């Protein structure tokens, strides 16, 4: 019974922390297009809030996305959202971006959104020279896919081979 009460208290605190970070002004609009309102997904490798359309494009990039209404965020994930979020991602991935160079795509412009994401995440076209402050995700495997603060999500290839000792 005591463990149940403690778990329920922690779950309540986590929900309160998540609502607080979700309601920050920068997190109330999609990070990848001009969609306003409440983004419905979090992109784990980037710890950003995005709309439904952009979440689909992120899946094309093999980014894991989580529903803000269906997923129960852990204490650790909420900590990464607090450290990351759309503001920190903007400081990192759009540090030198000028809308005259590539205008922010409009909601529903899937091809332009895809190109904007490629330039932003894969090519690092507008990335801060110092790496910025966004929390990042290690998608290389190992460690159970847990978020890491000191890795780069722009890994395109990785080896899935594991050296197992030979058993005679």
PyMOL commands that place a pseudoatom at each C-alpha (Angstrom):
pseudoatom trace, name=CA, resn=UNK, resi=1, chain=A, elem=C, hetatm=0, pos=[0.000, 0.000, 0.000]
pseudoatom trace, name=CA, resn=UNK, resi=2, chain=A, elem=C, hetatm=0, pos=[2.773, 2.444, 0.877]
pseudoatom trace, name=CA, resn=UNK, resi=3, chain=A, elem=C, hetatm=0, pos=[4.587, 1.749, -2.402]
pseudoatom trace, name=CA, resn=UNK, resi=4, chain=A, elem=C, hetatm=0, pos=[1.329, 2.302, -4.321]
pseudoatom trace, name=CA, resn=UNK, resi=5, chain=A, elem=C, hetatm=0, pos=[0.845, 5.690, -2.638]
pseudoatom trace, name=CA, resn=UNK, resi=6, chain=A, elem=C, hetatm=0, pos=[4.421, 6.693, -3.409]
pseudoatom trace, name=CA, resn=UNK, resi=7, chain=A, elem=C, hetatm=0, pos=[4.066, 5.612, -7.046]
pseudoatom trace, name=CA, resn=UNK, resi=8, chain=A, elem=C, hetatm=0, pos=[0.791, 7.529, -7.392]
pseudoatom trace, name=CA, resn=UNK, resi=9, chain=A, elem=C, hetatm=0, pos=[2.371, 10.652, -5.913]
pseudoatom trace, name=CA, resn=UNK, resi=10, chain=A, elem=C, hetatm=0, pos=[5.298, 10.414, -8.306]
pseudoatom trace, name=CA, resn=UNK, resi=11, chain=A, elem=C, hetatm=0, pos=[2.949, 9.858, -11.253]
pseudoatom trace, name=CA, resn=UNK, resi=12, chain=A, elem=C, hetatm=0, pos=[0.963, 12.945, -10.229]
pseudoatom trace, name=CA, resn=UNK, resi=13, chain=A, elem=C, hetatm=0, pos=[4.174, 15.010, -9.944]
pseudoatom trace, name=CA, resn=UNK, resi=14, chain=A, elem=C, hetatm=0, pos=[5.297, 13.750, -13.366]
pseudoatom trace, name=CA, resn=UNK, resi=15, chain=A, elem=C, hetatm=0, pos=[1.971, 14.738, -14.936]
pseudoatom trace, name=CA, resn=UNK, resi=16, chain=A, elem=C, hetatm=0, pos=[2.174, 18.204, -13.369]
pseudoatom trace, name=CA, resn=UNK, resi=17, chain=A, elem=C, hetatm=0, pos=[5.764, 18.672, -14.596]
pseudoatom trace, name=CA, resn=UNK, resi=18, chain=A, elem=C, hetatm=0, pos=[4.800, 17.466, -18.090]
pseudoatom trace, name=CA, resn=UNK, resi=19, chain=A, elem=C, hetatm=0, pos=[1.819, 19.837, -18.308]
pseudoatom trace, name=CA, resn=UNK, resi=20, chain=A, elem=C, hetatm=0, pos=[4.061, 22.705, -17.194]
pseudoatom trace, name=CA, resn=UNK, resi=21, chain=A, elem=C, hetatm=0, pos=[6.706, 22.017, -19.877]
pseudoatom trace, name=CA, resn=UNK, resi=22, chain=A, elem=C, hetatm=0, pos=[4.049, 21.331, -22.546]
pseudoatom trace, name=CA, resn=UNK, resi=23, chain=A, elem=C, hetatm=0, pos=[2.446, 24.706, -21.797]
pseudoatom trace, name=CA, resn=UNK, resi=24, chain=A, elem=C, hetatm=0, pos=[5.628, 26.747, -22.220]
pseudoatom trace, name=CA, resn=UNK, resi=25, chain=A, elem=C, hetatm=0, pos=[5.043, 29.308, -25.009]
pseudoatom trace, name=CA, resn=UNK, resi=26, chain=A, elem=C, hetatm=0, pos=[7.618, 27.771, -27.398]
pseudoatom trace, name=CA, resn=UNK, resi=27, chain=A, elem=C, hetatm=0, pos=[6.127, 24.295, -26.943]
pseudoatom trace, name=CA, resn=UNK, resi=28, chain=A, elem=C, hetatm=0, pos=[2.593, 25.400, -27.889]
pseudoatom trace, name=CA, resn=UNK, resi=29, chain=A, elem=C, hetatm=0, pos=[3.372, 25.398, -31.601]
pseudoatom trace, name=CA, resn=UNK, resi=30, chain=A, elem=C, hetatm=0, pos=[4.952, 22.852, -33.899]
pseudoatom trace, name=CA, resn=UNK, resi=31, chain=A, elem=C, hetatm=0, pos=[8.735, 23.072, -34.075]
pseudoatom trace, name=CA, resn=UNK, resi=32, chain=A, elem=C, hetatm=0, pos=[8.895, 22.084, -37.752]
pseudoatom trace, name=CA, resn=UNK, resi=33, chain=A, elem=C, hetatm=0, pos=[6.059, 24.024, -39.429]
pseudoatom trace, name=CA, resn=UNK, resi=34, chain=A, elem=C, hetatm=0, pos=[3.758, 26.956, -38.761]
pseudoatom trace, name=CA, resn=UNK, resi=35, chain=A, elem=C, hetatm=0, pos=[0.997, 24.820, -37.167]
pseudoatom trace, name=CA, resn=UNK, resi=36, chain=A, elem=C, hetatm=0, pos=[-0.410, 26.553, -34.129]
pseudoatom trace, name=CA, resn=UNK, resi=37, chain=A, elem=C, hetatm=0, pos=[-2.363, 25.081, -31.278]
pseudoatom trace, name=CA, resn=UNK, resi=38, chain=A, elem=C, hetatm=0, pos=[-1.285, 22.175, -29.210]
pseudoatom trace, name=CA, resn=UNK, resi=39, chain=A, elem=C, hetatm=0, pos=[1.305, 19.876, -30.777]
pseudoatom trace, name=CA, resn=UNK, resi=40, chain=A, elem=C, hetatm=0, pos=[0.241, 16.282, -30.291]
pseudoatom trace, name=CA, resn=UNK, resi=41, chain=A, elem=C, hetatm=0, pos=[3.648, 14.572, -30.349]
pseudoatom trace, name=CA, resn=UNK, resi=42, chain=A, elem=C, hetatm=0, pos=[7.107, 14.707, -28.806]
pseudoatom trace, name=CA, resn=UNK, resi=43, chain=A, elem=C, hetatm=0, pos=[10.059, 13.752, -31.009]
pseudoatom trace, name=CA, resn=UNK, resi=44, chain=A, elem=C, hetatm=0, pos=[12.348, 11.791, -28.707]
pseudoatom trace, name=CA, resn=UNK, resi=45, chain=A, elem=C, hetatm=0, pos=[15.667, 12.250, -30.454]
pseudoatom trace, name=CA, resn=UNK, resi=46, chain=A, elem=C, hetatm=0, pos=[15.175, 16.016, -30.340]
pseudoatom trace, name=CA, resn=UNK, resi=47, chain=A, elem=C, hetatm=0, pos=[12.833, 16.456, -27.341]
pseudoatom trace, name=CA, resn=UNK, resi=48, chain=A, elem=C, hetatm=0, pos=[10.624, 18.814, -29.361]
pseudoatom trace, name=CA, resn=UNK, resi=49, chain=A, elem=C, hetatm=0, pos=[6.870, 19.218, -29.662]
pseudoatom trace, name=CA, resn=UNK, resi=50, chain=A, elem=C, hetatm=0, pos=[5.389, 18.777, -33.162]
pseudoatom trace, name=CA, resn=UNK, resi=51, chain=A, elem=C, hetatm=0, pos=[2.052, 18.523, -34.941]
pseudoatom trace, name=CA, resn=UNK, resi=52, chain=A, elem=C, hetatm=0, pos=[0.559, 15.312, -36.307]
pseudoatom trace, name=CA, resn=UNK, resi=53, chain=A, elem=C, hetatm=0, pos=[1.732, 15.956, -39.886]
pseudoatom trace, name=CA, resn=UNK, resi=54, chain=A, elem=C, hetatm=0, pos=[5.325, 16.632, -38.878]
pseudoatom trace, name=CA, resn=UNK, resi=55, chain=A, elem=C, hetatm=0, pos=[5.344, 13.589, -36.598]
pseudoatom trace, name=CA, resn=UNK, resi=56, chain=A, elem=C, hetatm=0, pos=[4.801, 11.449, -39.706]
pseudoatom trace, name=CA, resn=UNK, resi=57, chain=A, elem=C, hetatm=0, pos=[7.764, 13.032, -41.456]
pseudoatom trace, name=CA, resn=UNK, resi=58, chain=A, elem=C, hetatm=0, pos=[9.906, 12.455, -38.355]
pseudoatom trace, name=CA, resn=UNK, resi=59, chain=A, elem=C, hetatm=0, pos=[8.968, 8.777, -38.532]
pseudoatom trace, name=CA, resn=UNK, resi=60, chain=A, elem=C, hetatm=0, pos=[10.334, 8.764, -42.097]
pseudoatom trace, name=CA, resn=UNK, resi=61, chain=A, elem=C, hetatm=0, pos=[13.642, 9.924, -40.580]
pseudoatom trace, name=CA, resn=UNK, resi=62, chain=A, elem=C, hetatm=0, pos=[13.378, 6.997, -38.117]
pseudoatom trace, name=CA, resn=UNK, resi=63, chain=A, elem=C, hetatm=0, pos=[12.826, 9.365, -35.197]
pseudoatom trace, name=CA, resn=UNK, resi=64, chain=A, elem=C, hetatm=0, pos=[10.734, 7.939, -32.400]
pseudoatom trace, name=CA, resn=UNK, resi=65, chain=A, elem=C, hetatm=0, pos=[7.656, 10.037, -31.648]
pseudoatom trace, name=CA, resn=UNK, resi=66, chain=A, elem=C, hetatm=0, pos=[5.414, 9.811, -28.606]
pseudoatom trace, name=CA, resn=UNK, resi=67, chain=A, elem=C, hetatm=0, pos=[1.836, 10.981, -28.266]
pseudoatom trace, name=CA, resn=UNK, resi=68, chain=A, elem=C, hetatm=0, pos=[1.395, 13.693, -25.629]
pseudoatom trace, name=CA, resn=UNK, resi=69, chain=A, elem=C, hetatm=0, pos=[-1.966, 12.191, -24.683]
pseudoatom trace, name=CA, resn=UNK, resi=70, chain=A, elem=C, hetatm=0, pos=[-1.339, 8.447, -24.920]
pseudoatom trace, name=CA, resn=UNK, resi=71, chain=A, elem=C, hetatm=0, pos=[2.217, 8.137, -23.572]
pseudoatom trace, name=CA, resn=UNK, resi=72, chain=A, elem=C, hetatm=0, pos=[3.035, 8.261, -19.875]
pseudoatom trace, name=CA, resn=UNK, resi=73, chain=A, elem=C, hetatm=0, pos=[6.273, 10.217, -19.687]
pseudoatom trace, name=CA, resn=UNK, resi=74, chain=A, elem=C, hetatm=0, pos=[8.865, 9.075, -17.175]
pseudoatom trace, name=CA, resn=UNK, resi=75, chain=A, elem=C, hetatm=0, pos=[10.612, 11.347, -14.734]
pseudoatom trace, name=CA, resn=UNK, resi=76, chain=A, elem=C, hetatm=0, pos=[13.773, 11.127, -16.870]
pseudoatom trace, name=CA, resn=UNK, resi=77, chain=A, elem=C, hetatm=0, pos=[11.946, 11.938, -20.107]
pseudoatom trace, name=CA, resn=UNK, resi=78, chain=A, elem=C, hetatm=0, pos=[10.298, 14.952, -18.501]
pseudoatom trace, name=CA, resn=UNK, resi=79, chain=A, elem=C, hetatm=0, pos=[13.722, 16.113, -17.302]
pseudoatom trace, name=CA, resn=UNK, resi=80, chain=A, elem=C, hetatm=0, pos=[14.977, 15.944, -20.886]
pseudoatom trace, name=CA, resn=UNK, resi=81, chain=A, elem=C, hetatm=0, pos=[11.934, 17.866, -22.105]
pseudoatom trace, name=CA, resn=UNK, resi=82, chain=A, elem=C, hetatm=0, pos=[12.604, 20.506, -19.462]
pseudoatom trace, name=CA, resn=UNK, resi=83, chain=A, elem=C, hetatm=0, pos=[16.227, 20.756, -20.596]
pseudoatom trace, name=CA, resn=UNK, resi=84, chain=A, elem=C, hetatm=0, pos=[15.223, 20.565, -24.251]
pseudoatom trace, name=CA, resn=UNK, resi=85, chain=A, elem=C, hetatm=0, pos=[11.900, 21.517, -25.728]
pseudoatom trace, name=CA, resn=UNK, resi=86, chain=A, elem=C, hetatm=0, pos=[11.357, 23.749, -28.720]
pseudoatom trace, name=CA, resn=UNK, resi=87, chain=A, elem=C, hetatm=0, pos=[13.299, 26.718, -27.338]
pseudoatom trace, name=CA, resn=UNK, resi=88, chain=A, elem=C, hetatm=0, pos=[16.514, 24.749, -26.747]
pseudoatom trace, name=CA, resn=UNK, resi=89, chain=A, elem=C, hetatm=0, pos=[16.133, 22.978, -30.102]
pseudoatom trace, name=CA, resn=UNK, resi=90, chain=A, elem=C, hetatm=0, pos=[15.729, 26.364, -31.825]
pseudoatom trace, name=CA, resn=UNK, resi=91, chain=A, elem=C, hetatm=0, pos=[18.955, 27.549, -30.168]
pseudoatom trace, name=CA, resn=UNK, resi=92, chain=A, elem=C, hetatm=0, pos=[20.752, 24.485, -31.468]
pseudoatom trace, name=CA, resn=UNK, resi=93, chain=A, elem=C, hetatm=0, pos=[19.255, 23.623, -34.873]
pseudoatom trace, name=CA, resn=UNK, resi=94, chain=A, elem=C, hetatm=0, pos=[18.123, 27.074, -36.019]
pseudoatom trace, name=CA, resn=UNK, resi=95, chain=A, elem=C, hetatm=0, pos=[20.881, 29.202, -34.478]
pseudoatom trace, name=CA, resn=UNK, resi=96, chain=A, elem=C, hetatm=0, pos=[21.846, 30.814, -37.798]
pseudoatom trace, name=CA, resn=UNK, resi=97, chain=A, elem=C, hetatm=0, pos=[18.548, 30.270, -39.665]
pseudoatom trace, name=CA, resn=UNK, resi=98, chain=A, elem=C, hetatm=0, pos=[17.103, 33.173, -41.596]
pseudoatom trace, name=CA, resn=UNK, resi=99, chain=A, elem=C, hetatm=0, pos=[13.553, 32.673, -42.928]
pseudoatom trace, name=CA, resn=UNK, resi=100, chain=A, elem=C, hetatm=0, pos=[14.639, 34.434, -46.135]
pseudoatom trace, name=CA, resn=UNK, resi=101, chain=A, elem=C, hetatm=0, pos=[17.044, 31.523, -46.716]
pseudoatom trace, name=CA, resn=UNK, resi=102, chain=A, elem=C, hetatm=0, pos=[14.317, 28.895, -46.297]
pseudoatom trace, name=CA, resn=UNK, resi=103, chain=A, elem=C, hetatm=0, pos=[10.883, 30.037, -45.095]
pseudoatom trace, name=CA, resn=UNK, resi=104, chain=A, elem=C, hetatm=0, pos=[9.177, 28.075, -42.336]
pseudoatom trace, name=CA, resn=UNK, resi=105, chain=A, elem=C, hetatm=0, pos=[6.943, 25.564, -44.130]
pseudoatom trace, name=CA, resn=UNK, resi=106, chain=A, elem=C, hetatm=0, pos=[3.206, 25.894, -43.749]
pseudoatom trace, name=CA, resn=UNK, resi=107, chain=A, elem=C, hetatm=0, pos=[1.188, 23.155, -42.116]
pseudoatom trace, name=CA, resn=UNK, resi=108, chain=A, elem=C, hetatm=0, pos=[0.450, 20.430, -44.672]
pseudoatom trace, name=CA, resn=UNK, resi=109, chain=A, elem=C, hetatm=0, pos=[3.327, 21.274, -47.045]
pseudoatom trace, name=CA, resn=UNK, resi=110, chain=A, elem=C, hetatm=0, pos=[4.829, 17.822, -46.579]
pseudoatom trace, name=CA, resn=UNK, resi=111, chain=A, elem=C, hetatm=0, pos=[7.565, 18.086, -49.238]
pseudoatom trace, name=CA, resn=UNK, resi=112, chain=A, elem=C, hetatm=0, pos=[8.768, 21.454, -47.910]
pseudoatom trace, name=CA, resn=UNK, resi=113, chain=A, elem=C, hetatm=0, pos=[8.614, 20.168, -44.327]
pseudoatom trace, name=CA, resn=UNK, resi=114, chain=A, elem=C, hetatm=0, pos=[10.657, 17.116, -45.325]
pseudoatom trace, name=CA, resn=UNK, resi=115, chain=A, elem=C, hetatm=0, pos=[13.279, 19.329, -47.018]
pseudoatom trace, name=CA, resn=UNK, resi=116, chain=A, elem=C, hetatm=0, pos=[13.348, 21.732, -44.050]
pseudoatom trace, name=CA, resn=UNK, resi=117, chain=A, elem=C, hetatm=0, pos=[13.920, 18.803, -41.678]
pseudoatom trace, name=CA, resn=UNK, resi=118, chain=A, elem=C, hetatm=0, pos=[16.664, 17.381, -43.889]
pseudoatom trace, name=CA, resn=UNK, resi=119, chain=A, elem=C, hetatm=0, pos=[18.464, 20.731, -43.969]
pseudoatom trace, name=CA, resn=UNK, resi=120, chain=A, elem=C, hetatm=0, pos=[17.907, 21.285, -40.263]
pseudoatom trace, name=CA, resn=UNK, resi=121, chain=A, elem=C, hetatm=0, pos=[18.675, 17.862, -38.784]
pseudoatom trace, name=CA, resn=UNK, resi=122, chain=A, elem=C, hetatm=0, pos=[20.625, 15.803, -41.327]
pseudoatom trace, name=CA, resn=UNK, resi=123, chain=A, elem=C, hetatm=0, pos=[22.720, 18.558, -42.902]
pseudoatom trace, name=CA, resn=UNK, resi=124, chain=A, elem=C, hetatm=0, pos=[22.933, 20.764, -39.798]
pseudoatom trace, name=CA, resn=UNK, resi=125, chain=A, elem=C, hetatm=0, pos=[22.687, 23.791, -42.096]
pseudoatom trace, name=CA, resn=UNK, resi=126, chain=A, elem=C, hetatm=0, pos=[21.725, 26.298, -39.387]
pseudoatom trace, name=CA, resn=UNK, resi=127, chain=A, elem=C, hetatm=0, pos=[23.160, 24.486, -36.361]
pseudoatom trace, name=CA, resn=UNK, resi=128, chain=A, elem=C, hetatm=0, pos=[24.944, 26.367, -33.600]
pseudoatom trace, name=CA, resn=UNK, resi=129, chain=A, elem=C, hetatm=0, pos=[28.720, 26.047, -33.833]
pseudoatom trace, name=CA, resn=UNK, resi=130, chain=A, elem=C, hetatm=0, pos=[28.938, 25.045, -30.155]
pseudoatom trace, name=CA, resn=UNK, resi=131, chain=A, elem=C, hetatm=0, pos=[26.214, 22.400, -30.476]
pseudoatom trace, name=CA, resn=UNK, resi=132, chain=A, elem=C, hetatm=0, pos=[23.588, 24.459, -28.645]
pseudoatom trace, name=CA, resn=UNK, resi=133, chain=A, elem=C, hetatm=0, pos=[21.657, 23.269, -25.648]
pseudoatom trace, name=CA, resn=UNK, resi=134, chain=A, elem=C, hetatm=0, pos=[19.063, 20.794, -26.891]
pseudoatom trace, name=CA, resn=UNK, resi=135, chain=A, elem=C, hetatm=0, pos=[18.960, 17.408, -25.227]
pseudoatom trace, name=CA, resn=UNK, resi=136, chain=A, elem=C, hetatm=0, pos=[19.863, 14.694, -27.687]
pseudoatom trace, name=CA, resn=UNK, resi=137, chain=A, elem=C, hetatm=0, pos=[19.147, 11.019, -28.136]
pseudoatom trace, name=CA, resn=UNK, resi=138, chain=A, elem=C, hetatm=0, pos=[21.546, 8.168, -28.792]
pseudoatom trace, name=CA, resn=UNK, resi=139, chain=A, elem=C, hetatm=0, pos=[19.900, 6.123, -31.529]
pseudoatom trace, name=CA, resn=UNK, resi=140, chain=A, elem=C, hetatm=0, pos=[22.890, 3.863, -32.107]
pseudoatom trace, name=CA, resn=UNK, resi=141, chain=A, elem=C, hetatm=0, pos=[21.513, 1.083, -29.936]
pseudoatom trace, name=CA, resn=UNK, resi=142, chain=A, elem=C, hetatm=0, pos=[23.023, -0.228, -26.742]
pseudoatom trace, name=CA, resn=UNK, resi=143, chain=A, elem=C, hetatm=0, pos=[21.874, 1.254, -23.464]
pseudoatom trace, name=CA, resn=UNK, resi=144, chain=A, elem=C, hetatm=0, pos=[18.266, 0.427, -24.323]
pseudoatom trace, name=CA, resn=UNK, resi=145, chain=A, elem=C, hetatm=0, pos=[17.740, 3.540, -26.458]
pseudoatom trace, name=CA, resn=UNK, resi=146, chain=A, elem=C, hetatm=0, pos=[17.887, 5.820, -23.472]
pseudoatom trace, name=CA, resn=UNK, resi=147, chain=A, elem=C, hetatm=0, pos=[18.430, 9.527, -24.002]
pseudoatom trace, name=CA, resn=UNK, resi=148, chain=A, elem=C, hetatm=0, pos=[21.986, 10.740, -23.752]
pseudoatom trace, name=CA, resn=UNK, resi=149, chain=A, elem=C, hetatm=0, pos=[23.157, 14.295, -23.277]
pseudoatom trace, name=CA, resn=UNK, resi=150, chain=A, elem=C, hetatm=0, pos=[26.484, 14.009, -25.124]
pseudoatom trace, name=CA, resn=UNK, resi=151, chain=A, elem=C, hetatm=0, pos=[25.647, 12.261, -28.378]
pseudoatom trace, name=CA, resn=UNK, resi=152, chain=A, elem=C, hetatm=0, pos=[24.600, 13.343, -31.824]
pseudoatom trace, name=CA, resn=UNK, resi=153, chain=A, elem=C, hetatm=0, pos=[21.266, 12.142, -33.238]
pseudoatom trace, name=CA, resn=UNK, resi=154, chain=A, elem=C, hetatm=0, pos=[22.446, 12.631, -36.845]
pseudoatom trace, name=CA, resn=UNK, resi=155, chain=A, elem=C, hetatm=0, pos=[23.782, 9.105, -37.133]
pseudoatom trace, name=CA, resn=UNK, resi=156, chain=A, elem=C, hetatm=0, pos=[22.730, 7.658, -40.450]
pseudoatom trace, name=CA, resn=UNK, resi=157, chain=A, elem=C, hetatm=0, pos=[24.457, 4.283, -40.314]
pseudoatom trace, name=CA, resn=UNK, resi=158, chain=A, elem=C, hetatm=0, pos=[25.443, 2.021, -37.494]
pseudoatom trace, name=CA, resn=UNK, resi=159, chain=A, elem=C, hetatm=0, pos=[26.494, -1.536, -37.104]
pseudoatom trace, name=CA, resn=UNK, resi=160, chain=A, elem=C, hetatm=0, pos=[24.105, -4.033, -35.576]
pseudoatom trace, name=CA, resn=UNK, resi=161, chain=A, elem=C, hetatm=0, pos=[26.826, -6.667, -35.382]
pseudoatom trace, name=CA, resn=UNK, resi=162, chain=A, elem=C, hetatm=0, pos=[27.720, -7.812, -31.909]
pseudoatom trace, name=CA, resn=UNK, resi=163, chain=A, elem=C, hetatm=0, pos=[30.875, -9.702, -31.054]
pseudoatom trace, name=CA, resn=UNK, resi=164, chain=A, elem=C, hetatm=0, pos=[29.784, -12.742, -29.099]
pseudoatom trace, name=CA, resn=UNK, resi=165, chain=A, elem=C, hetatm=0, pos=[32.387, -15.071, -27.667]
pseudoatom trace, name=CA, resn=UNK, resi=166, chain=A, elem=C, hetatm=0, pos=[32.591, -18.350, -29.537]
pseudoatom trace, name=CA, resn=UNK, resi=167, chain=A, elem=C, hetatm=0, pos=[31.319, -21.301, -27.534]
pseudoatom trace, name=CA, resn=UNK, resi=168, chain=A, elem=C, hetatm=0, pos=[33.253, -24.496, -28.261]
for i in range(1, 168): cmd.bond("trace and resi %d" % i, "trace and resi %d" % (i + 1))
show_as sticks, trace
zoom trace
